[in-house]
Amino acid sequence: MTGRSILLFALAAVLEIGGAWLVWQGIKEHRGWILVGLGVICLGLYGVVAAFQPDAHFGRVLAAYGGVFIVGSLLWGMVVDGFRPDRWDVAGALVCLVGVALIMYAPRSVGA
């Protein structure tokens, strides 16, 4: 179940970050409304993918996803835009991943 959850987080990140990037490219970089439309579709699909997380608590899933989004955004910037994170970016991303692990995968009593 944890492996499936991690894959869903990764797919959600690609869709959300990619969708936002497409909107950015279409508007800020004047590359056209077709990219904006594709971005909006990706952003909508992100919500669909997030809904397949096995945890039933919307707030928990979205809070944990926030950490995944931070790490994914830094990785996207590195791969797509040539961004080079500094040590503080990397340290912050690691803190976020620890937070994701605690929020999503820490042992809980039934019903928590």
C-alpha positions in Angstrom: 0.0 0.0 0.0 2.9 2.4 0.7 4.4 1.8 -2.7 1.1 2.6 -4.4 0.7 5.7 -2.4 4.2 6.9 -3.3 3.5 6.3 -7.0 0.3 8.2 -6.8 2.1 11.1 -5.1 4.7 11.1 -7.9 2.1 11.0 -10.6 0.1 13.8 -8.9 3.3 15.9 -8.7 4.1 15.5 -12.4 0.5 16.5 -13.3 0.3 19.4 -10.9 3.8 20.8 -11.5 3.6 20.1 -15.2 0.2 21.7 -15.5 1.3 24.8 -13.6 4.4 24.9 -15.8 2.3 24.7 -19.0 0.1 27.5 -17.8 3.2 29.6 -16.9 4.7 29.0 -20.3 1.4 29.9 -22.1 0.9 33.1 -20.2 4.2 34.4 -18.9 6.3 33.2 -21.8 3.7 34.1 -24.4 3.7 30.6 -25.9 -0.1 30.4 -26.4 -3.4 29.4 -25.0 -3.1 25.8 -26.1 -0.5 25.3 -23.5 -2.7 27.0 -20.9 -5.5 24.7 -21.8 -3.3 21.6 -21.6 -2.1 22.9 -18.2 -5.6 23.2 -16.9 -6.4 19.7 -18.0 -3.2 18.4 -16.2 -4.2 20.3 -13.1 -7.6 18.7 -13.1 -6.1 15.3 -13.5 -3.9 16.0 -10.5 -7.0 16.2 -8.4 -8.3 12.9 -9.8 -5.0 11.1 -9.1 -4.9 12.6 -5.5 -8.4 11.1 -4.9 -7.0 7.6 -5.4 -4.7 7.8 -2.3 -5.6 4.9 0.0 -5.9 7.2 3.1 -9.5 8.5 3.4 -8.6 11.8 5.0 -8.5 14.6 2.5 -6.6 17.0 4.8 -3.9 14.4 5.6 -3.3 13.5 1.9 -3.2 17.2 0.8 -0.9 18.2 3.7 1.5 15.4 2.9 1.3 16.1 -0.8 2.5 19.7 0.0 5.9 18.2 0.9 5.9 16.1 -2.3 5.1 19.2 -4.3 8.0 21.1 -2.8 10.5 18.4 -3.6 8.9 17.8 -7.0 9.1 21.5 -7.8 12.8 21.7 -7.1 13.4 18.6 -9.2 11.3 20.0 -12.1 13.2 23.2 -12.0 16.5 21.3 -12.2 15.5 19.1 -15.1 13.4 21.5 -17.1 14.7 25.0 -16.3 18.3 24.3 -15.3 17.8 25.5 -11.7 20.5 24.5 -9.3 19.3 24.2 -5.7 21.6 25.3 -2.9 22.2 23.4 0.3 19.3 25.2 2.0 16.9 24.1 -0.8 18.1 20.5 -0.4 17.9 20.6 3.4 14.4 22.1 3.3 13.3 19.4 0.8 14.6 16.6 3.0 12.7 18.1 6.0 9.6 18.1 3.8 10.0 14.5 2.9 10.4 13.6 6.6 7.1 15.4 7.2 5.4 13.5 4.4 6.6 10.2 5.9 5.3 11.1 9.3 2.0 12.4 8.1 1.2 9.5 5.7 3.0 6.5 7.0 3.5 6.7 10.7 1.8 3.9 12.6 -1.7 5.0 13.9 -4.3 3.4 16.0 -7.5 2.3 14.1 -9.7 5.2 13.2 -7.0 7.9 13.6 
